[in-house]
C-alpha cells in the first residue's frame, strides 16, 4: 500500500496551496497567512494565466451536483470506495494502483474543504464547506454539460490530481486489461497442459498395469 504516499503528497500540496491562497490564522501556533481577497486575481502570464481566488460549492471545475450535503456525502462514499479498490487491487501493477492513488488524493483534498472549511472559517457547519479554487486560464467561451463557461473553469491541485488519475486509467485501459486477459489465457493454457499431462500419465499407468496382468496370466499358464 505504499502507493498511498502519492495520495498523501497530493493532499499536502493541495491543502498548503489552498491555505496560502485563502489565508489562515492560528495565533496559538504563530501562523498568520493573509491570503488573497475573495474574487481577486494575480496575473502570472499576462491575462492568459493567473491566480484567481474563488470558492466553489460544486464539483471539480465548477460542475454542480445536487446540494452541498449530498455532494459532501457522495464524495465521502466515493473516497472510501477508491480506498477499497486500491486495497482490492494491491497485487496489480503499479501503474493501475498509482492512477487510483492520484484520484484518491484529489478526492480527499477537496473533501477536506467540503467537510471542514465551513466550520474552520466560520461561514457554515460541517459538511457545508466550499472548495477553494485558484488556477485560472482565460480562454474563449465554451459549453460543457449544457453550461456556458466564459473562461476555463478555475481549479486547484486536487482537480489536477483527479484528472491525471482518470487520464492514466483511460490511456492505460488497454494495457491494464490486455495484461489481465493474457494472464487469464496463460492460466487456462496451464490448466489444459496439466490436464493433458495427467491424461498421459494415467494412460501410461493403465498400460503398465495391462502388461503386468498379461505377464501374470502367461506365467500361470506355463505353470499349469
N, C-alpha and C positions, 0 to 999 in steps of 0.2 A: 504493500500500500504506500510505498514511497512516492508514488505518482501524486499523492495528495499534497506534496510540497509545492507542486505547481499551483494548486488551488490556493494554498496559504500565501504564496508570494503575490498572486493576483489580488487577493483580498487586502493584503497590507498596502500594496501600491495604490490600489483603488481608494482605500479609506484615507491614506495620507494626502493624496491629491484632492479629494473632496473636502477634507478638513482645512486644507490650505486655501482652497477657493472660498469656502463658506465661512471659514474662521471659527475659532473655538477659544473659550476662556475657561481655564481650570486654575483659579488662584492658589488652591492648596498645593498644586504641583508646579506652580510658577509658569504655567502655559498661558500665553496670550497671543493668539494669532488673529490679526484683524480681519483678514479675508477681503473679499470683494463685495460691493454693494449689489443686491439682487437686481438683475437686469443690466448691469454694467458690462462693458467689453474692454478687452486689451488686445490691440492688433499685434499679431506676431509676424504674419506675412501679408503686409498691406491690408486690404479689406477682404482678401480671399480666405485667410485662416486666422482665427482669433479665439481668445478665451472669452466666452460669454456665460455669465453665471445665471442659470435658471433652476427652478425646482420643478421636477416632472412628476405629476400624480399618476401617470400611466406606466406602460411597459417600456421596454427598450426602444429608443428612437422616438419616443412620444406616442407610441401606439396605445390606444385606450382599450381596456378590457374590464368590463364590469365596474363595481365600486371599489373603493380603496381597501376595505376589509376583505372583499372577495379576492382581490389581486394579491394581497399580502398572504392570505391563507393558501392560495393557489401556488404562489412562489415557494412557500414553506414546504408544501407537499412535494412539489417538483424537485426541491433540493434534496429531500430525503430519498426520493426515487432515483436521482442521479447517483447518490452515495451507494444505494443498493446495487445499481448497475455496475458501478466501479468494483464493488466487492464481489459481485457475481462473476465478473469477467477478470478477476485478479490473475488468472493464468493465461489471459490473452496477450497479444503482442503489445509492446509499449506504445505504439502509435495510437491504437484504438483507446487505450486507457488514458493517454495524455489528452486526447480530444475531449473525453468526458471530464477530465480534470479542469480543462480550460472553461468548459460550460459551467461546471460546479463553482469554480472561483468567481465567475461573473455573476452567477445567481446569488451566491452568498453575499457578494459585495453590495448588490442592490437591495437584497433582503434586509441587511443591517439598516439601511436608510429607512426602509418602509416600517420596520419594526420599532426602531429606537429613536430616530432623529426627531420625530414629533415631540416625544417626551423629553429628550435631552435639551432641545432648543425651546421647549415650552409653547409650541403652537398647536399641538394635537396630542391625543392619547396614544398609547402603544398600538401598533398595527396600522396607524393612520398617517405615518410619515410620508414625506415626498423625497424622491431620488434627486440627488444633486448632479446636474449635467453642466458641462463647460466647453468641451471641444466643439468648435463651430466653423464649418466650411460654408462660405457664402457662394452658392451656386444657383443657376437658374431654377425657376419654379418647376415642380413636377407633381404628379399624382401617385399615391401609394395607398392601396386598400380603400379606395374611394375618398381619400382625404387629400386636399391640396396642400403641399408644402412649399413655402416661399423661399426656403433655403434647405440645405441638407439638415435633417433633424440634429439638434445638439445632443451630444452623447458623452460618455465617460469611459474610464478604463474597464469597468465591468462589462459594458456593452461591447467593447473591442474584444474582450476575452471570450464572451459568448459567441461572437461572430467567428472568431478564429476556430473555436471548437467545432462549430457547425460546418465550417468550410473544410476542416480536416476530415470530418465524417463524410461529407459529400465527395471530396476529392479522393478519399481513400476507400470509398464504399466498395468498389470492385476489387481492390487489393485485399480488403479485410475478408469479404465473403468468398472470393475466389480461393483464398487460403483455407478457409473453413471447408469449402467443397472438396479441395484437394486432399485435406486431412481425412475427411469422411470417406472419400474414394479409396485412399490408401488403407484405411481401416477395413473397408469392405473387401478389398483385394486380399488383405492379410487373412481375413476370416475365410475367404474362399480357398486360399492356398493351404491353410491349416486343415480345412475340410478335405481337400484333395489328398493331402499328406496322410491324414488319418485313414481315409478310404484305402489308400495304397498299403498302409501298414496292416490294416485289417485283412486285406486280400492276401498279403504275404503270410500272415499268421494262419489264415484258413488253408493256404496251400501247404504250409509246413505240417499242419495237423492232418491233412489228407494223405500226404506222403507217409507220415508216421503210421497211420491206420492201415494203409495198404501194406507197409512193411510187416506189421504185426500179423496181418492176415496170411501173408505169404509164409511167414515163419511157422505159424500154426499148421498150415497145410503140409509143409515139409516134415514137421514132427509127426503128423498123423500118417 
